[in-house]
Amino acid sequence: MSDQVNDPVLCPVCGKKAKTGSAIDCARHIFGTGDKPHRDWVNAQGLSFIDLLIEQATTPGNKSYQILAEVIEKARAKK
């Protein structure tokens, strides 16, 4: 098993590596893609894709990205 700390974070939906390979960039990728499979994955994690997107667009800071990045890291740890 490889050391996940040094491995880039891949999108849990499509397997793509976002820019830096960090969880926060993966979150940006998921929001930026916004297609049905990506939305469905976020919603299946107990979050609301649309609520996170609205909050990200209307509130200063990156709270929604951070929330989603944490969920991505947890999903990654389960593998």
Secondary structure, 3 states (H helix, E strand, C coil): CCCCCCCCCECCCCCCECCCCCHHHHHHHHHHHCCHHHHHHHHHCCCCHHHHHHHHHHCCCCHHHHHHHHHHHHHHHHC
